[in-house]
């Protein structure tokens, strides 16, 4: 779902460039986060202030929550979890601004994020278990391996589909409702209640994606039973 007027489309259109909006706004989010990260780390102090305080609050809270679920070994993949959470949250929230687009309202963006989680899940499995990681796919006893192996393979690929469609569907639906309300009753401020709800659901969807990723990573690091 695209807004009637997208600022970056207008700017690039003047130069004859036609880049898919989800790509341009994804790059905008990345540049924004890099700049904010630079600002937060420019003057690091023991008593955090400004951008450092905001980032420490988000990252510290997310790290504490993750360690409660995965244990201390979960710190191995925390940089990925923190990066994905902040990126998805900002992408989701960006679509609430007139003239902007949520990159996560495009299935290509959510699929790429899901594939990153899929690849990293099995990278951690191989890193921690080596060749023995295959036991995760063979079931509890060798006799059941021919049955469990295809089921496990399908289940792991289904995770990609689940992560992709859940995030895409929720953000796409949110943007669609916002656009309809803005078109029908924008002059009467009808979209405002939906915008407040949109802020909540945007953060929740980012949290759900990263929570599922945590669980997949933790499962790949555990010993097969």
C-alpha positions in Angstrom: 0.0 0.0 0.0 1.5 3.3 -1.1 0.5 6.8 0.1 -0.9 9.1 -2.6 2.3 11.3 -2.4 5.7 9.9 -1.5 8.3 12.6 -1.0 11.3 10.5 -2.1 9.4 9.5 -5.3 8.9 13.1 -6.1 12.5 13.9 -5.5 13.9 11.0 -7.5 11.3 11.5 -10.2 12.7 15.0 -11.0 16.0 13.2 -11.9 14.3 10.6 -14.0 15.0 7.8 -11.4 12.3 5.3 -10.7 13.4 3.2 -7.7 10.9 1.0 -5.8 9.7 3.0 -2.8 10.4 0.2 -0.3 14.0 0.3 -1.4 14.4 4.1 -1.1 12.7 4.2 2.3 14.7 1.2 3.6 17.9 3.1 2.7 16.4 6.2 4.4 15.8 4.2 7.6 19.4 2.8 7.5 20.9 6.2 7.1 18.7 7.6 9.9 19.8 4.8 12.3 23.5 5.3 11.3 23.2 9.0 12.1 21.5 8.4 15.4 24.0 5.8 16.3 26.8 8.2 15.5 25.2 10.9 17.7 24.6 8.4 20.6 28.2 7.2 20.5 29.9 10.5 19.9 30.2 11.5 23.5 29.7 8.4 25.6 29.5 9.2 29.3 28.8 7.2 32.5 25.7 9.3 33.0 23.9 8.9 29.7 22.1 11.9 28.2 20.2 12.6 25.0 20.4 10.0 22.2 22.7 7.8 24.3 20.1 7.6 27.0 17.4 6.5 24.5 19.6 3.8 22.9 20.7 2.5 26.3 17.2 2.2 27.5 16.0 0.3 24.4 19.1 -1.9 24.0 19.5 -2.6 27.8 15.8 -3.5 28.2 15.9 -5.8 25.1 19.1 -7.5 26.2 17.8 -8.2 29.8 14.6 -9.7 28.3 16.5 -11.8 25.8 18.9 -13.2 28.5 15.9 -14.2 30.6 14.6 -16.3 27.7 17.8 -17.7 26.2 20.3 -17.6 29.1 23.8 -16.1 28.9 24.6 -17.9 25.7 22.0 -15.8 24.0 24.4 -12.8 24.1 26.1 -14.4 21.0 23.3 -13.2 18.7 22.1 -10.1 20.6 23.7 -7.6 18.1 21.5 -9.2 15.4 18.4 -9.1 17.5 18.9 -5.5 18.6 19.6 -4.4 15.0 16.6 -6.1 13.6 14.2 -4.8 16.3 15.2 -1.2 15.9 15.2 -1.4 12.1 11.8 -3.0 11.9 10.3 -0.7 14.6 11.5 2.4 12.7 10.3 1.0 9.3 6.9 0.3 10.8 6.6 3.7 12.4 7.7 5.6 9.3 4.5 4.6 7.5 2.5 6.6 10.0 3.9 9.9 8.6 2.2 11.5 5.6 4.3 11.2 2.5 6.4 8.3 3.9 6.1 4.6 3.4 6.7 1.6 5.7 9.3 -0.6 3.9 7.9 -3.5 5.9 4.5 -3.0 4.1 6.3 -4.6 1.1 6.6 -8.4 1.1 10.1 -8.2 -0.4 11.4 -6.4 2.7 9.8 -8.8 5.2 11.0 -11.8 3.2 14.6 -10.6 3.2 14.4 -10.1 7.0 12.9 -13.6 7.4 15.6 -15.1 5.2 18.3 -13.4 7.3 16.8 -15.0 10.5 16.6 -18.4 8.7 20.2 -18.3 7.6 21.5 -17.1 10.9 19.5 -19.8 12.8 21.4 -22.6 10.9 24.7 -20.8 11.0 24.4 -20.8 14.9 23.4 -24.5 14.8 26.4 -25.5 12.7 28.7 -23.2 14.7 27.8 -24.7 18.1 27.3 -28.3 17.0 29.2 -28.8 13.8 28.0 -31.8 11.8 26.0 -33.1 14.8 23.5 -30.3 14.1 21.8 -32.7 11.7 20.5 -34.5 14.7 18.0 -31.6 15.2 16.2 -32.9 12.1 16.3 -36.6 12.7 13.9 -37.0 15.7 14.4 -38.7 19.0 15.3 -42.2 17.7 17.1 -43.2 14.5 14.2 -45.4 13.3 12.0 -42.4 13.0 14.6 -40.3 11.1 13.0 -40.9 7.6 9.7 -39.6 9.0 11.0 -36.7 11.0 13.6 -35.3 8.5 11.1 -34.1 5.8 8.7 -32.8 8.5 11.5 -30.8 10.2 12.7 -29.4 6.9 9.2 -28.3 5.9 8.8 -26.8 9.4 11.9 -24.7 9.1 11.0 -23.3 5.7 7.5 -22.6 7.1 9.2 -20.3 9.7 10.3 -18.1 6.8 6.7 -18.0 5.5 5.3 -17.3 8.9 7.8 -14.4 9.7 7.3 -12.9 6.3 3.5 -12.9 6.1 2.9 -12.0 9.8 4.9 -8.8 9.6 3.9 -7.9 6.1 0.1 -8.5 6.7 -0.1 -6.5 9.8 1.8 -3.5 8.5 0.2 -3.6 5.1 -3.3 -3.7 6.8 -2.4 -0.9 9.2 -1.2 1.4 6.3 -4.3 0.5 4.3 -6.7 1.4 7.1 -4.8 4.7 7.7 -5.0 5.6 4.0 -8.8 4.9 3.9 -9.5 6.9 7.0 -7.3 9.8 5.7 -9.2 9.7 2.4 -12.7 9.5 3.8 -12.4 11.7 6.9 -9.0 13.2 7.1 -10.5 16.7 7.6 -12.3 15.5 10.7 -9.1 14.1 12.3 -10.5 10.5 12.1 -7.1 8.9 11.5 -5.7 10.2 14.9 -7.0 7.4 17.1 -5.7 4.9 14.5 -2.3 6.5 14.5 -2.0 6.1 18.3 -2.9 2.4 17.8 -0.5 2.2 14.9 2.4 3.3 17.1 1.6 0.5 19.5 1.1 -2.2 16.9 4.3 -1.1 15.0 6.4 -1.7 18.1 4.6 -4.9 19.0 5.2 -6.4 15.5 8.9 -5.6 15.7 9.0 -7.2 19.1 7.1 -10.4 17.9 9.5 -10.8 15.0 12.6 -10.5 17.2 11.0 -12.7 19.9 10.4 -15.5 17.4 14.0 -15.1 16.1 15.3 -15.4 19.6 13.4 -18.7 20.1 14.7 -20.1 16.8 18.3 -19.1 17.6 18.0 -20.6 21.1 16.6 -23.8 19.7 19.4 -24.2 17.2 22.0 -23.8 19.9 20.5 -26.4 22.2 21.6 -30.0 22.1 19.3 -32.3 20.2 17.3 -34.7 22.2 
